């Protein structure tokens, strides 16, 4: 009987862990795209370290055929920073000028186009869970 209780307890722990790590289906909507103005890249960062190094955990590439583009994603529950960039010269990187000011259109989660977006993960992060449906990110130029 004791072995049965221990096995049952382990099954509950494993099921609880699996439910906590659930995968969520979300929609990313990118707006203000210049049609045929370059490839649009969506970068998803799950840690402050990857955001600081500018190395996304997930990277998606879209052709700029509409002003608004939608990408369906599946992400585990957690906190993420989502960025979007339109690569006007097709060199697969964000070009910047004096003082690091971007020359290409960029967008980031929790940014409304006013001023400069923060380089702080905690300020730009969003929570992805089972209630998250659509995330809208606008592209802005400077």
N, C-alpha and C positions, 0 to 999 in steps of 0.2 A: 504494500500500500504506500509506503514511504517513497519508493522509487516512482510510482505513478504520480504522486503529488509533485515531486521534483521535475519530472518530465513535463507535466502539465504547466508548471510554473515557467519552465524554459520556453515552452511554446508561446505562452502569453508575452514574455519578454521579446522574443523574436518578432512576433506579430506587431507589437507596439513599436518596435524599431522600424519595421517596414512601413507602417502607416506614417510615422514621423518623417520618413524620407520620401514621401509621395512626390510624384512627378505631376506638374501642373501644365496645362495647355493654356498658353497666352497668345495674344495677338499684338504685334508691334506695328504701329502705323506711323510711317515717316511722311511728313508733309513738307511743302515748300521746295520740292525737288525741281531742278531745271531739267526739262525734257531733253534727252540726248546730250546732257551737260557733263557726262562722266559717270563712272560706276559708283553706286552707293554701297558703302560698307556699314554693316551693323556689328559693333563689338560689344560683348557682354563680359563684364568683370565681376568676379565673385569675391574678391579680396582687395583690401586696400593696397597690398603689395603689388598685385598684378596691375591695378589701376595706376599706381605710381610709376611702374616700369613701362606702362603703355603696351602691355602684352595681354590681349583679351583671352579669356578662357574659351569663348566661342566666337567665331567670326563668320558672318554671312555676307554674301555678295549679291547685289541686285542690279539689273539693268535699268537705267533711268528712262522708262518708257511712258510714265505718267507723272503728274504733279504730286500725286499721293500714291504710295506703295504700301502693301501690307505683307507681313511675314508672320506665318504661324510658327510658334516655337513650343517646345516642351522643356521645362526647367524644373529641377527639384526646388522644394520650398527653401527660401532663404532671402538674403539681401543682395541686391545686384546694382551695379551702375551700368546703364545701357547708353552707348554712344552711337551716333550715326555721322557719316562723313561722305560728301560727294567729291570724288577724285576727278577734278576737271581736266588734269593733264595725264591721267592714266598711269601714274608712276607708283601706285599702291601705297602712298603715304600722305599724311597731312602736311602740306607745305605751309610754312609760316615765314613771316617777314621780321621786321624790326621788333625787338622785345618779345618775340614768340607769338605775335598776333597772327592768327590763321588767315591764309589767303584763299582758302576754299571754304565751302559751306560746311558747317558743323552743327550738331545738335547733341544734347545730353539729357538724361533723365533729370527731372526737377530743375529744369532751366527754361525760362520763358523768353529768352532773347534779349533781355535788358542787361547791359553791362557785360562783364566777362564771366563765363561759367567758372565755378570753383574747381580747383584741383584736389579738393578734399573729398575722399570717398564717403565719409559720413554725411556730408551735406547733399551729395548728389544721389545717394542710394535710394532704392525703392524696395518695398517688400513684395516678394512674389509668394503667394500661397494659393489655396484653392478658391479664394474669393477674387483673385486678380483676373480681370478679363482682358481689357485692352489698355495698352500703354501708347500714348501719342507723343511723338518726338518731332519737333519742328527743326528744319535746317535753317541756320542763320549765317549771314556774312558780316564781316567787320570792315 
